[in-house]
Amino acid sequence: MNTTPFDDELRVARRSPALRDIIIPPCPDLLVQLQAATEQGDPDPGVLDRIASADVAMSAALIRLANSPLHGLHAPVSTVGQALTVLGLDPSVQLLTGFLTRNALRTHSPLLAHFWDTSTRRALACEHIARQLYTMDPGLGYSFGLFCHVGIPVMMQGVRGYASTLTEALARKDRSFVATENANHRTDHAVVGAIVARTWHLPLAVAQATRLHHDFSCLDDARIDPTVRHLVAMALVADHLLHQHEEPSALKEWERHGQQCLAHLQVGEAEVDHWVDQLHPVFEAHALG
């Protein structure tokens, strides 16, 4: 993998006392195989079938989503091959990626009980937004939405006292989430998540946007790749869409930076309200899946 100044920054961070004891899990073998199968474009359905069938629970998740009300089948599917046909290649790859990531970074804390469900819905929202923008790759949006908060379960596993920090960060109104993390641990989930993204050979834009997804000053920084800035803005819009679906109230970050993100993406509030309605059945299907 070619290195960049961004990689040098992460390498310095990785050597800091705050991160020295955090274990970054290796990318799962099946996810490596999945990445290899998709790097040249559409993967061979037979390869996806083999990867999905390597884990009974993963096969079941694929079949369960294919049989969800979202697809309105007259007769349920019962095999991985049938599920792949119903879902299509891209949604199947997304589900397998999420499943493998979830199992590589298991969370046992009650605070993170719904972490991966939320991450999957955020990914679906980012993918949807990317499709509406036309200039963005929906697959890149999905990957970023799934991985942008991946530093949280890694810190939960490896940083003493992080559970208390998480509770405090969610409750405080006087400073940002990452400011509380840094005050307590001299690092934050954005840095850790970026390290995971690069360790797992995710696209550079995903890693950079993960590093910056709480730093909205980047939206006006022309030195940063426009794709990265779009992803950062998309993530907050996606969180707003998700929050409106689950608990129609204002997010703290949305109140502070929502208009900036909408302006950056050249999107109006009426369009966002329409997206809430469009995504409702998608979120519900994945809740069932």
ChimeraX commands (.cxc) that place a marker at each C-alpha (Angstrom):
marker #1 position 0.00,0.00,0.00 radius 0.5
marker #1 position 1.39,3.40,-1.01 radius 0.5
marker #1 position 1.85,5.71,1.95 radius 0.5
marker #1 position 0.75,9.33,2.13 radius 0.5
marker #1 position 1.33,12.25,4.53 radius 0.5
marker #1 position -1.94,11.15,6.11 radius 0.5
marker #1 position -0.43,7.70,6.77 radius 0.5
marker #1 position 2.60,9.39,8.33 radius 0.5
marker #1 position 0.27,11.32,10.64 radius 0.5
marker #1 position -1.47,8.11,11.71 radius 0.5
marker #1 position 1.87,6.36,12.22 radius 0.5
marker #1 position 2.96,9.12,14.62 radius 0.5
marker #1 position -0.38,8.89,16.43 radius 0.5
marker #1 position -0.05,5.12,16.68 radius 0.5
marker #1 position 3.25,5.50,18.54 radius 0.5
marker #1 position 1.81,7.94,21.09 radius 0.5
marker #1 position 1.36,6.72,24.69 radius 0.5
marker #1 position -2.41,7.12,24.35 radius 0.5
marker #1 position -2.60,4.55,21.54 radius 0.5
marker #1 position 0.34,2.29,22.29 radius 0.5
marker #1 position -1.73,-0.30,24.15 radius 0.5
marker #1 position -4.78,-0.29,21.85 radius 0.5
marker #1 position -4.98,-3.47,19.80 radius 0.5
marker #1 position -6.11,-2.93,16.23 radius 0.5
marker #1 position -7.63,-6.26,15.14 radius 0.5
marker #1 position -6.53,-7.63,11.77 radius 0.5
marker #1 position -8.90,-7.55,8.85 radius 0.5
marker #1 position -10.86,-10.85,8.83 radius 0.5
marker #1 position -9.71,-13.36,6.19 radius 0.5
marker #1 position -13.17,-13.55,4.64 radius 0.5
marker #1 position -13.31,-9.75,4.37 radius 0.5
marker #1 position -9.91,-9.78,2.67 radius 0.5
marker #1 position -11.33,-12.30,0.20 radius 0.5
marker #1 position -14.41,-10.13,-0.29 radius 0.5
marker #1 position -12.26,-7.05,-0.95 radius 0.5
marker #1 position -10.22,-9.01,-3.49 radius 0.5
marker #1 position -13.39,-10.23,-5.21 radius 0.5
marker #1 position -14.78,-6.70,-5.59 radius 0.5
marker #1 position -11.69,-4.61,-6.34 radius 0.5
marker #1 position -12.02,-5.11,-10.12 radius 0.5
marker #1 position -15.73,-4.35,-10.26 radius 0.5
marker #1 position -18.71,-6.68,-9.98 radius 0.5
marker #1 position -17.72,-9.88,-8.16 radius 0.5
marker #1 position -18.41,-13.42,-9.33 radius 0.5
marker #1 position -21.69,-14.56,-7.69 radius 0.5
marker #1 position -20.10,-17.95,-7.10 radius 0.5
marker #1 position -17.34,-16.32,-5.04 radius 0.5
marker #1 position -19.92,-14.42,-2.98 radius 0.5
marker #1 position -21.86,-17.65,-2.47 radius 0.5
marker #1 position -18.71,-19.38,-1.21 radius 0.5
marker #1 position -17.82,-16.52,1.17 radius 0.5
marker #1 position -21.37,-16.22,2.53 radius 0.5
marker #1 position -21.70,-19.99,2.95 radius 0.5
marker #1 position -18.51,-20.12,5.04 radius 0.5
marker #1 position -20.49,-18.92,8.07 radius 0.5
marker #1 position -23.95,-20.25,8.94 radius 0.5
marker #1 position -25.02,-17.06,10.70 radius 0.5
marker #1 position -23.86,-14.94,7.76 radius 0.5
marker #1 position -25.82,-17.12,5.33 radius 0.5
marker #1 position -28.88,-16.80,7.54 radius 0.5
marker #1 position -28.57,-13.00,7.64 radius 0.5
marker #1 position -28.43,-12.87,3.85 radius 0.5
marker #1 position -31.49,-15.09,3.47 radius 0.5
marker #1 position -33.39,-13.21,6.19 radius 0.5
marker #1 position -32.87,-9.86,4.46 radius 0.5
marker #1 position -33.94,-11.30,1.10 radius 0.5
marker #1 position -37.16,-12.51,2.75 radius 0.5
marker #1 position -37.89,-9.16,4.43 radius 0.5
marker #1 position -41.01,-7.16,3.43 radius 0.5
marker #1 position -38.76,-4.75,1.53 radius 0.5
marker #1 position -38.52,-7.25,-1.33 radius 0.5
marker #1 position -42.14,-8.44,-1.30 radius 0.5
marker #1 position -41.46,-12.03,-2.37 radius 0.5
marker #1 position -44.42,-14.34,-3.02 radius 0.5
marker #1 position -42.39,-17.36,-1.89 radius 0.5
marker #1 position -39.48,-17.19,0.56 radius 0.5
marker #1 position -35.94,-18.03,-0.57 radius 0.5
marker #1 position -34.07,-20.77,1.22 radius 0.5
marker #1 position -30.54,-20.77,-0.22 radius 0.5
marker #1 position -27.66,-18.31,-0.35 radius 0.5
marker #1 position -27.71,-18.35,-4.14 radius 0.5
marker #1 position -31.38,-17.41,-4.23 radius 0.5
marker #1 position -30.79,-14.63,-1.68 radius 0.5
marker #1 position -27.94,-13.21,-3.78 radius 0.5
marker #1 position -30.25,-13.11,-6.81 radius 0.5
marker #1 position -32.99,-11.28,-4.88 radius 0.5
marker #1 position -30.70,-8.78,-3.21 radius 0.5
marker #1 position -28.29,-8.10,-6.07 radius 0.5
marker #1 position -24.51,-8.00,-5.91 radius 0.5
marker #1 position -23.91,-4.61,-4.26 radius 0.5
marker #1 position -26.42,-5.04,-1.38 radius 0.5
marker #1 position -25.08,-8.56,-0.82 radius 0.5
marker #1 position -21.50,-7.30,-0.61 radius 0.5
marker #1 position -22.64,-4.59,1.81 radius 0.5
marker #1 position -24.38,-7.07,4.08 radius 0.5
marker #1 position -21.38,-9.43,4.08 radius 0.5
marker #1 position -19.00,-6.54,4.79 radius 0.5
marker #1 position -21.11,-5.38,7.72 radius 0.5
marker #1 position -21.47,-8.89,9.12 radius 0.5
marker #1 position -17.73,-9.61,8.95 radius 0.5
marker #1 position -16.84,-6.23,10.45 radius 0.5
marker #1 position -19.34,-6.67,13.25 radius 0.5
marker #1 position -17.91,-10.07,14.17 radius 0.5
marker #1 position -14.32,-8.84,14.05 radius 0.5
marker #1 position -15.14,-5.99,16.43 radius 0.5
marker #1 position -17.57,-7.52,18.87 radius 0.5
marker #1 position -19.14,-5.21,21.43 radius 0.5
marker #1 position -20.27,-6.54,24.80 radius 0.5
marker #1 position -21.16,-3.27,26.49 radius 0.5
marker #1 position -24.84,-2.38,26.99 radius 0.5
marker #1 position -23.88,1.10,25.80 radius 0.5
marker #1 position -23.06,-0.39,22.40 radius 0.5
marker #1 position -25.93,-2.87,22.19 radius 0.5
marker #1 position -27.30,-1.25,19.03 radius 0.5
marker #1 position -24.00,0.07,17.67 radius 0.5
marker #1 position -23.86,-2.10,14.56 radius 0.5
marker #1 position -27.56,-1.77,13.78 radius 0.5
marker #1 position -27.09,2.00,13.84 radius 0.5
marker #1 position -23.89,1.74,11.78 radius 0.5
marker #1 position -25.69,-0.31,9.11 radius 0.5
marker #1 position -28.53,2.20,8.88 radius 0.5
marker #1 position -26.06,5.09,8.75 radius 0.5
marker #1 position -24.30,3.32,5.90 radius 0.5
marker #1 position -27.59,2.86,4.03 radius 0.5
marker #1 position -28.39,6.54,4.55 radius 0.5
marker #1 position -24.95,7.61,3.26 radius 0.5
marker #1 position -25.41,5.38,0.23 radius 0.5
marker #1 position -28.83,6.92,-0.43 radius 0.5
marker #1 position -27.48,10.47,-0.15 radius 0.5
marker #1 position -24.62,9.62,-2.51 radius 0.5
marker #1 position -27.12,8.39,-5.11 radius 0.5
marker #1 position -29.03,11.67,-4.89 radius 0.5
marker #1 position -25.84,13.72,-5.36 radius 0.5
marker #1 position -24.95,11.89,-8.59 radius 0.5
marker #1 position -21.25,12.84,-8.34 radius 0.5
marker #1 position -20.57,10.52,-5.40 radius 0.5
marker #1 position -19.91,6.77,-5.46 radius 0.5
marker #1 position -22.75,5.13,-3.46 radius 0.5
marker #1 position -20.49,2.23,-2.50 radius 0.5
marker #1 position -17.93,4.63,-1.05 radius 0.5
marker #1 position -20.73,6.33,0.88 radius 0.5
marker #1 position -21.87,2.99,2.29 radius 0.5
marker #1 position -18.35,1.99,3.37 radius 0.5
marker #1 position -17.78,5.31,5.08 radius 0.5
marker #1 position -21.14,5.21,6.86 radius 0.5
marker #1 position -20.39,1.73,8.16 radius 0.5
marker #1 position -16.84,2.46,9.33 radius 0.5
marker #1 position -16.82,6.10,10.44 radius 0.5
marker #1 position -17.52,5.26,14.11 radius 0.5
marker #1 position -15.54,2.02,14.18 radius 0.5
marker #1 position -13.05,3.56,16.61 radius 0.5
marker #1 position -15.68,3.46,19.37 radius 0.5
marker #1 position -15.85,-0.36,19.82 radius 0.5
marker #1 position -12.06,-0.57,19.44 radius 0.5
marker #1 position -11.58,1.97,22.23 radius 0.5
marker #1 position -14.23,0.21,24.33 radius 0.5
marker #1 position -12.19,-2.98,24.08 radius 0.5
marker #1 position -8.76,-1.47,24.65 radius 0.5
marker #1 position -8.99,1.72,26.73 radius 0.5
marker #1 position -9.54,1.55,30.46 radius 0.5
marker #1 position -12.41,3.75,31.61 radius 0.5
marker #1 position -13.73,4.37,28.11 radius 0.5
marker #1 position -17.24,3.20,29.03 radius 0.5
marker #1 position -17.50,6.06,31.51 radius 0.5
marker #1 position -16.11,8.46,28.92 radius 0.5
marker #1 position -18.72,7.33,26.41 radius 0.5
marker #1 position -21.53,7.99,28.88 radius 0.5
marker #1 position -20.07,11.40,29.71 radius 0.5
marker #1 position -19.52,12.33,26.04 radius 0.5
marker #1 position -23.11,11.49,25.14 radius 0.5
marker #1 position -24.45,13.58,28.03 radius 0.5
marker #1 position -22.30,16.71,27.89 radius 0.5
marker #1 position -23.61,19.78,26.14 radius 0.5
marker #1 position -20.70,22.12,26.79 radius 0.5
marker #1 position -18.17,20.41,24.53 radius 0.5
marker #1 position -18.03,17.97,21.64 radius 0.5
marker #1 position -17.89,14.18,21.82 radius 0.5
marker #1 position -14.26,14.05,20.66 radius 0.5
marker #1 position -13.26,16.86,23.03 radius 0.5
marker #1 position -14.44,14.73,25.96 radius 0.5
marker #1 position -12.56,11.70,24.61 radius 0.5
marker #1 position -9.37,13.71,24.25 radius 0.5
marker #1 position -9.73,15.26,27.68 radius 0.5
marker #1 position -9.93,11.81,29.25 radius 0.5
marker #1 position -7.69,9.71,27.00 radius 0.5
marker #1 position -5.57,12.05,24.85 radius 0.5
marker #1 position -7.03,10.50,21.70 radius 0.5
marker #1 position -10.45,9.91,20.17 radius 0.5
marker #1 position -12.48,7.46,18.10 radius 0.5
marker #1 position -11.91,9.45,14.91 radius 0.5
marker #1 position -8.15,8.87,15.09 radius 0.5
marker #1 position -8.54,5.23,16.11 radius 0.5
marker #1 position -11.15,4.62,13.41 radius 0.5
marker #1 position -8.87,6.08,10.75 radius 0.5
marker #1 position -6.09,3.72,11.86 radius 0.5
marker #1 position -8.48,0.75,11.58 radius 0.5
marker #1 position -9.59,1.89,8.12 radius 0.5
marker #1 position -6.01,2.06,6.84 radius 0.5
marker #1 position -5.02,-1.19,8.56 radius 0.5
marker #1 position -7.92,-2.89,6.80 radius 0.5
marker #1 position -6.96,-1.34,3.42 radius 0.5
marker #1 position -10.17,0.63,3.04 radius 0.5
marker #1 position -10.15,3.47,0.46 radius 0.5
marker #1 position -8.02,6.43,1.47 radius 0.5
marker #1 position -11.03,8.77,1.27 radius 0.5
marker #1 position -12.89,6.62,3.81 radius 0.5
marker #1 position -9.97,6.72,6.24 radius 0.5
marker #1 position -9.47,10.47,5.85 radius 0.5
marker #1 position -13.18,11.23,6.26 radius 0.5
marker #1 position -13.27,8.97,9.33 radius 0.5
marker #1 position -10.45,11.03,10.81 radius 0.5
marker #1 position -12.33,14.29,10.12 radius 0.5
marker #1 position -15.99,13.35,10.58 radius 0.5
marker #1 position -16.42,15.54,13.68 radius 0.5
marker #1 position -14.24,18.40,12.35 radius 0.5
marker #1 position -16.61,20.47,10.26 radius 0.5
marker #1 position -14.01,23.17,9.67 radius 0.5
marker #1 position -12.68,20.80,7.00 radius 0.5
marker #1 position -15.68,21.60,4.79 radius 0.5
marker #1 position -14.16,24.99,3.95 radius 0.5
marker #1 position -10.58,23.73,3.58 radius 0.5
marker #1 position -9.75,23.56,-0.14 radius 0.5
marker #1 position -6.57,21.59,0.64 radius 0.5
marker #1 position -8.71,18.56,1.52 radius 0.5
marker #1 position -10.03,16.30,-1.25 radius 0.5
marker #1 position -13.62,17.31,-2.16 radius 0.5
marker #1 position -14.74,13.67,-1.87 radius 0.5
marker #1 position -13.53,13.57,1.73 radius 0.5
marker #1 position -15.35,16.80,2.55 radius 0.5
marker #1 position -18.55,15.51,0.92 radius 0.5
marker #1 position -18.36,12.33,3.01 radius 0.5
marker #1 position -17.99,14.34,6.23 radius 0.5
marker #1 position -21.06,16.43,5.36 radius 0.5
marker #1 position -23.00,13.32,4.29 radius 0.5
marker #1 position -22.31,11.59,7.60 radius 0.5
marker #1 position -23.99,14.30,9.64 radius 0.5
marker #1 position -26.97,14.42,7.28 radius 0.5
marker #1 position -27.18,10.61,7.56 radius 0.5
marker #1 position -27.11,10.79,11.36 radius 0.5
marker #1 position -29.91,13.37,11.19 radius 0.5
marker #1 position -31.97,11.06,8.94 radius 0.5
marker #1 position -31.39,8.16,11.29 radius 0.5
marker #1 position -32.25,10.23,14.34 radius 0.5
marker #1 position -35.47,11.45,12.72 radius 0.5
marker #1 position -36.44,7.83,12.09 radius 0.5
marker #1 position -35.71,6.66,15.63 radius 0.5
marker #1 position -36.36,9.72,17.80 radius 0.5
marker #1 position -37.63,12.86,16.05 radius 0.5
marker #1 position -35.61,15.44,17.93 radius 0.5
marker #1 position -32.59,17.57,17.17 radius 0.5
marker #1 position -29.07,16.20,17.39 radius 0.5
marker #1 position -26.57,18.47,19.11 radius 0.5
marker #1 position -24.16,18.39,16.15 radius 0.5
marker #1 position -27.01,18.87,13.70 radius 0.5
marker #1 position -28.13,22.01,15.52 radius 0.5
marker #1 position -24.58,23.39,15.31 radius 0.5
marker #1 position -23.43,22.23,11.89 radius 0.5
marker #1 position -26.45,20.91,9.98 radius 0.5
marker #1 position -26.99,24.02,7.85 radius 0.5
marker #1 position -23.29,24.14,6.99 radius 0.5
marker #1 position -23.41,20.52,5.80 radius 0.5
marker #1 position -26.57,21.07,3.76 radius 0.5
marker #1 position -25.06,24.16,2.14 radius 0.5
marker #1 position -21.88,22.23,1.34 radius 0.5
marker #1 position -23.89,19.48,-0.38 radius 0.5
marker #1 position -26.27,22.02,-1.96 radius 0.5
marker #1 position -29.27,20.22,-0.48 radius 0.5
marker #1 position -32.42,21.78,0.97 radius 0.5
marker #1 position -34.31,20.83,4.11 radius 0.5
marker #1 position -37.39,19.79,2.09 radius 0.5
marker #1 position -35.26,17.27,0.22 radius 0.5
marker #1 position -33.92,15.90,3.49 radius 0.5
marker #1 position -37.48,15.49,4.80 radius 0.5
marker #1 position -38.27,13.51,1.64 radius 0.5
marker #1 position -35.26,11.27,2.28 radius 0.5
marker #1 position -36.59,10.47,5.76 radius 0.5
marker #1 position -39.75,9.07,4.15 radius 0.5
marker #1 position -37.84,7.21,1.44 radius 0.5
marker #1 position -35.50,5.54,3.93 radius 0.5
marker #1 position -38.17,4.46,6.42 radius 0.5
marker #1 position -38.92,1.08,4.74 radius 0.5
marker #1 position -35.20,0.49,4.17 radius 0.5
marker #1 position -34.40,1.05,7.84 radius 0.5
marker #1 position -37.32,-1.14,8.88 radius 0.5
marker #1 position -36.21,-3.99,6.62 radius 0.5
marker #1 position -32.73,-3.94,8.10 radius 0.5
marker #1 position -34.16,-3.80,11.60 radius 0.5
marker #1 position -35.92,-7.07,10.78 radius 0.5
marker #1 position -32.77,-8.44,9.16 radius 0.5
marker link #1:1,2 radius 0.2
marker link #1:2,3 radius 0.2
marker link #1:3,4 radius 0.2
marker link #1:4,5 radius 0.2
marker link #1:5,6 radius 0.2
marker link #1:6,7 radius 0.2
marker link #1:7,8 radius 0.2
marker link #1:8,9 radius 0.2
marker link #1:9,10 radius 0.2
marker link #1:10,11 radius 0.2
marker link #1:11,12 radius 0.2
marker link #1:12,13 radius 0.2
marker link #1:13,14 radius 0.2
marker link #1:14,15 radius 0.2
marker link #1:15,16 radius 0.2
marker link #1:16,17 radius 0.2
marker link #1:17,18 radius 0.2
marker link #1:18,19 radius 0.2
marker link #1:19,20 radius 0.2
marker link #1:20,21 radius 0.2
marker link #1:21,22 radius 0.2
marker link #1:22,23 radius 0.2
marker link #1:23,24 radius 0.2
marker link #1:24,25 radius 0.2
marker link #1:25,26 radius 0.2
marker link #1:26,27 radius 0.2
marker link #1:27,28 radius 0.2
marker link #1:28,29 radius 0.2
marker link #1:29,30 radius 0.2
marker link #1:30,31 radius 0.2
marker link #1:31,32 radius 0.2
marker link #1:32,33 radius 0.2
marker link #1:33,34 radius 0.2
marker link #1:34,35 radius 0.2
marker link #1:35,36 radius 0.2
marker link #1:36,37 radius 0.2
marker link #1:37,38 radius 0.2
marker link #1:38,39 radius 0.2
marker link #1:39,40 radius 0.2
marker link #1:40,41 radius 0.2
marker link #1:41,42 radius 0.2
marker link #1:42,43 radius 0.2
marker link #1:43,44 radius 0.2
marker link #1:44,45 radius 0.2
marker link #1:45,46 radius 0.2
marker link #1:46,47 radius 0.2
marker link #1:47,48 radius 0.2
marker link #1:48,49 radius 0.2
marker link #1:49,50 radius 0.2
marker link #1:50,51 radius 0.2
marker link #1:51,52 radius 0.2
marker link #1:52,53 radius 0.2
marker link #1:53,54 radius 0.2
marker link #1:54,55 radius 0.2
marker link #1:55,56 radius 0.2
marker link #1:56,57 radius 0.2
marker link #1:57,58 radius 0.2
marker link #1:58,59 radius 0.2
marker link #1:59,60 radius 0.2
marker link #1:60,61 radius 0.2
marker link #1:61,62 radius 0.2
marker link #1:62,63 radius 0.2
marker link #1:63,64 radius 0.2
marker link #1:64,65 radius 0.2
marker link #1:65,66 radius 0.2
marker link #1:66,67 radius 0.2
marker link #1:67,68 radius 0.2
marker link #1:68,69 radius 0.2
marker link #1:69,70 radius 0.2
marker link #1:70,71 radius 0.2
marker link #1:71,72 radius 0.2
marker link #1:72,73 radius 0.2
marker link #1:73,74 radius 0.2
marker link #1:74,75 radius 0.2
marker link #1:75,76 radius 0.2
marker link #1:76,77 radius 0.2
marker link #1:77,78 radius 0.2
marker link #1:78,79 radius 0.2
marker link #1:79,80 radius 0.2
marker link #1:80,81 radius 0.2
marker link #1:81,82 radius 0.2
marker link #1:82,83 radius 0.2
marker link #1:83,84 radius 0.2
marker link #1:84,85 radius 0.2
marker link #1:85,86 radius 0.2
marker link #1:86,87 radius 0.2
marker link #1:87,88 radius 0.2
marker link #1:88,89 radius 0.2
marker link #1:89,90 radius 0.2
marker link #1:90,91 radius 0.2
marker link #1:91,92 radius 0.2
marker link #1:92,93 radius 0.2
marker link #1:93,94 radius 0.2
marker link #1:94,95 radius 0.2
marker link #1:95,96 radius 0.2
marker link #1:96,97 radius 0.2
marker link #1:97,98 radius 0.2
marker link #1:98,99 radius 0.2
marker link #1:99,100 radius 0.2
marker link #1:100,101 radius 0.2
marker link #1:101,102 radius 0.2
marker link #1:102,103 radius 0.2
marker link #1:103,104 radius 0.2
marker link #1:104,105 radius 0.2
marker link #1:105,106 radius 0.2
marker link #1:106,107 radius 0.2
marker link #1:107,108 radius 0.2
marker link #1:108,109 radius 0.2
marker link #1:109,110 radius 0.2
marker link #1:110,111 radius 0.2
marker link #1:111,112 radius 0.2
marker link #1:112,113 radius 0.2
marker link #1:113,114 radius 0.2
marker link #1:114,115 radius 0.2
marker link #1:115,116 radius 0.2
marker link #1:116,117 radius 0.2
marker link #1:117,118 radius 0.2
marker link #1:118,119 radius 0.2
marker link #1:119,120 radius 0.2
marker link #1:120,121 radius 0.2
marker link #1:121,122 radius 0.2
marker link #1:122,123 radius 0.2
marker link #1:123,124 radius 0.2
marker link #1:124,125 radius 0.2
marker link #1:125,126 radius 0.2
marker link #1:126,127 radius 0.2
marker link #1:127,128 radius 0.2
marker link #1:128,129 radius 0.2
marker link #1:129,130 radius 0.2
marker link #1:130,131 radius 0.2
marker link #1:131,132 radius 0.2
marker link #1:132,133 radius 0.2
marker link #1:133,134 radius 0.2
marker link #1:134,135 radius 0.2
marker link #1:135,136 radius 0.2
marker link #1:136,137 radius 0.2
marker link #1:137,138 radius 0.2
marker link #1:138,139 radius 0.2
marker link #1:139,140 radius 0.2
marker link #1:140,141 radius 0.2
marker link #1:141,142 radius 0.2
marker link #1:142,143 radius 0.2
marker link #1:143,144 radius 0.2
marker link #1:144,145 radius 0.2
marker link #1:145,146 radius 0.2
marker link #1:146,147 radius 0.2
marker link #1:147,148 radius 0.2
marker link #1:148,149 radius 0.2
marker link #1:149,150 radius 0.2
marker link #1:150,151 radius 0.2
marker link #1:151,152 radius 0.2
marker link #1:152,153 radius 0.2
marker link #1:153,154 radius 0.2
marker link #1:154,155 radius 0.2
marker link #1:155,156 radius 0.2
marker link #1:156,157 radius 0.2
marker link #1:157,158 radius 0.2
marker link #1:158,159 radius 0.2
marker link #1:159,160 radius 0.2
marker link #1:160,161 radius 0.2
marker link #1:161,162 radius 0.2
marker link #1:162,163 radius 0.2
marker link #1:163,164 radius 0.2
marker link #1:164,165 radius 0.2
marker link #1:165,166 radius 0.2
marker link #1:166,167 radius 0.2
marker link #1:167,168 radius 0.2
marker link #1:168,169 radius 0.2
marker link #1:169,170 radius 0.2
marker link #1:170,171 radius 0.2
marker link #1:171,172 radius 0.2
marker link #1:172,173 radius 0.2
marker link #1:173,174 radius 0.2
marker link #1:174,175 radius 0.2
marker link #1:175,176 radius 0.2
marker link #1:176,177 radius 0.2
marker link #1:177,178 radius 0.2
marker link #1:178,179 radius 0.2
marker link #1:179,180 radius 0.2
marker link #1:180,181 radius 0.2
marker link #1:181,182 radius 0.2
marker link #1:182,183 radius 0.2
marker link #1:183,184 radius 0.2
marker link #1:184,185 radius 0.2
marker link #1:185,186 radius 0.2
marker link #1:186,187 radius 0.2
marker link #1:187,188 radius 0.2
marker link #1:188,189 radius 0.2
marker link #1:189,190 radius 0.2
marker link #1:190,191 radius 0.2
marker link #1:191,192 radius 0.2
marker link #1:192,193 radius 0.2
marker link #1:193,194 radius 0.2
marker link #1:194,195 radius 0.2
marker link #1:195,196 radius 0.2
marker link #1:196,197 radius 0.2
marker link #1:197,198 radius 0.2
marker link #1:198,199 radius 0.2
marker link #1:199,200 radius 0.2
marker link #1:200,201 radius 0.2
marker link #1:201,202 radius 0.2
marker link #1:202,203 radius 0.2
marker link #1:203,204 radius 0.2
marker link #1:204,205 radius 0.2
marker link #1:205,206 radius 0.2
marker link #1:206,207 radius 0.2
marker link #1:207,208 radius 0.2
marker link #1:208,209 radius 0.2
marker link #1:209,210 radius 0.2
marker link #1:210,211 radius 0.2
marker link #1:211,212 radius 0.2
marker link #1:212,213 radius 0.2
marker link #1:213,214 radius 0.2
marker link #1:214,215 radius 0.2
marker link #1:215,216 radius 0.2
marker link #1:216,217 radius 0.2
marker link #1:217,218 radius 0.2
marker link #1:218,219 radius 0.2
marker link #1:219,220 radius 0.2
marker link #1:220,221 radius 0.2
marker link #1:221,222 radius 0.2
marker link #1:222,223 radius 0.2
marker link #1:223,224 radius 0.2
marker link #1:224,225 radius 0.2
marker link #1:225,226 radius 0.2
marker link #1:226,227 radius 0.2
marker link #1:227,228 radius 0.2
marker link #1:228,229 radius 0.2
marker link #1:229,230 radius 0.2
marker link #1:230,231 radius 0.2
marker link #1:231,232 radius 0.2
marker link #1:232,233 radius 0.2
marker link #1:233,234 radius 0.2
marker link #1:234,235 radius 0.2
marker link #1:235,236 radius 0.2
marker link #1:236,237 radius 0.2
marker link #1:237,238 radius 0.2
marker link #1:238,239 radius 0.2
marker link #1:239,240 radius 0.2
marker link #1:240,241 radius 0.2
marker link #1:241,242 radius 0.2
marker link #1:242,243 radius 0.2
marker link #1:243,244 radius 0.2
marker link #1:244,245 radius 0.2
marker link #1:245,246 radius 0.2
marker link #1:246,247 radius 0.2
marker link #1:247,248 radius 0.2
marker link #1:248,249 radius 0.2
marker link #1:249,250 radius 0.2
marker link #1:250,251 radius 0.2
marker link #1:251,252 radius 0.2
marker link #1:252,253 radius 0.2
marker link #1:253,254 radius 0.2
marker link #1:254,255 radius 0.2
marker link #1:255,256 radius 0.2
marker link #1:256,257 radius 0.2
marker link #1:257,258 radius 0.2
marker link #1:258,259 radius 0.2
marker link #1:259,260 radius 0.2
marker link #1:260,261 radius 0.2
marker link #1:261,262 radius 0.2
marker link #1:262,263 radius 0.2
marker link #1:263,264 radius 0.2
marker link #1:264,265 radius 0.2
marker link #1:265,266 radius 0.2
marker link #1:266,267 radius 0.2
marker link #1:267,268 radius 0.2
marker link #1:268,269 radius 0.2
marker link #1:269,270 radius 0.2
marker link #1:270,271 radius 0.2
marker link #1:271,272 radius 0.2
marker link #1:272,273 radius 0.2
marker link #1:273,274 radius 0.2
marker link #1:274,275 radius 0.2
marker link #1:275,276 radius 0.2
marker link #1:276,277 radius 0.2
marker link #1:277,278 radius 0.2
marker link #1:278,279 radius 0.2
marker link #1:279,280 radius 0.2
marker link #1:280,281 radius 0.2
marker link #1:281,282 radius 0.2
marker link #1:282,283 radius 0.2
marker link #1:283,284 radius 0.2
marker link #1:284,285 radius 0.2
marker link #1:285,286 radius 0.2
marker link #1:286,287 radius 0.2
marker link #1:287,288 radius 0.2
marker link #1:288,289 radius 0.2
view
